[in-house]
């Protein structure tokens, strides 16, 4: 499984999660996007980004709260993939 970045990330400037990712699968640091995205095929499910996130915007895919389930599809679609 992968981790998903959710709504609380929108507009956040602290991107500590990018710096701790051992496989560099979090994208958007140098882009003009409103939030960051985790590439689901590159994520190794280590969870380091969860602890580094200052706004609690990252969760394992299977733990994404119902109110933010739409971000699972948004994340996959951002990379041209079909959400599970």
C-alpha positions as CSV (number, residue, x, y, z in Angstrom):
1,X,0.0,0.0,0.0
2,X,0.9,3.6,-0.3
3,X,0.4,6.7,1.9
4,X,-1.9,9.5,0.9
5,X,-1.6,13.2,1.4
6,X,-4.9,14.8,2.3
7,X,-6.7,18.1,2.5
8,X,-4.8,19.6,5.5
9,X,-1.7,19.8,3.2
10,X,-3.3,22.4,0.9
11,X,-1.4,25.6,1.1
12,X,1.1,24.3,3.7
13,X,4.6,25.6,3.2
14,X,6.4,23.3,5.7
15,X,7.4,20.3,3.5
16,X,9.3,18.3,6.1
17,X,7.8,15.1,4.7
18,X,9.8,15.5,1.5
19,X,13.1,15.7,3.4
20,X,12.6,12.5,5.3
21,X,11.3,10.3,2.4
22,X,14.1,7.7,1.7
23,X,12.9,7.0,-1.9
24,X,11.9,10.6,-2.9
25,X,8.4,9.7,-3.9
26,X,6.8,12.9,-2.6
27,X,6.4,15.4,-5.4
28,X,5.5,19.0,-5.6
29,X,8.3,20.7,-3.7
30,X,9.5,22.6,-6.7
31,X,6.1,22.8,-8.4
32,X,3.4,25.4,-8.3
33,X,0.8,22.9,-7.0
34,X,-1.5,23.6,-4.1
35,X,-0.3,20.5,-2.2
36,X,2.2,17.6,-2.4
37,X,1.5,14.1,-3.8
38,X,2.9,10.7,-3.0
39,X,3.6,8.5,-6.1
40,X,1.8,5.2,-5.2
41,X,4.1,3.0,-7.2
42,X,7.2,4.4,-5.6
43,X,6.1,4.6,-2.0
44,X,7.7,1.9,0.2
45,X,5.1,2.4,3.0
46,X,7.8,3.3,5.6
47,X,5.7,5.9,7.3
48,X,8.4,8.4,8.0
49,X,6.4,11.1,6.2
50,X,3.5,10.6,8.7
51,X,5.6,11.6,11.7
52,X,7.3,14.5,9.8
53,X,4.0,16.1,8.6
54,X,3.3,19.2,10.7
55,X,-0.4,19.2,9.9
56,X,-1.3,15.5,10.1
57,X,-2.1,15.4,6.4
58,X,-0.6,12.0,5.6
59,X,-2.0,8.5,6.3
60,X,-1.7,5.0,5.0
61,X,-4.2,4.5,2.2
62,X,-6.3,2.1,4.3
63,X,-6.6,4.6,7.2
64,X,-7.7,7.7,5.2
65,X,-10.7,9.1,7.0
66,X,-14.0,9.0,5.2
67,X,-14.2,12.7,4.9
68,X,-11.0,12.7,2.8
69,X,-11.4,9.5,0.8
70,X,-11.6,11.6,-2.4
71,X,-7.9,12.3,-2.0
72,X,-7.0,8.7,-2.6
73,X,-8.3,9.0,-6.2
74,X,-6.8,12.5,-6.6
75,X,-3.4,11.1,-5.6
76,X,-3.5,8.2,-8.0
77,X,-4.9,10.3,-10.9
78,X,-2.3,13.0,-10.4
79,X,0.2,10.4,-11.6
80,X,-2.0,9.0,-14.4
81,X,-2.9,5.9,-12.5
82,X,-6.3,4.3,-11.7
83,X,-7.2,4.3,-8.0
84,X,-7.9,0.9,-6.4
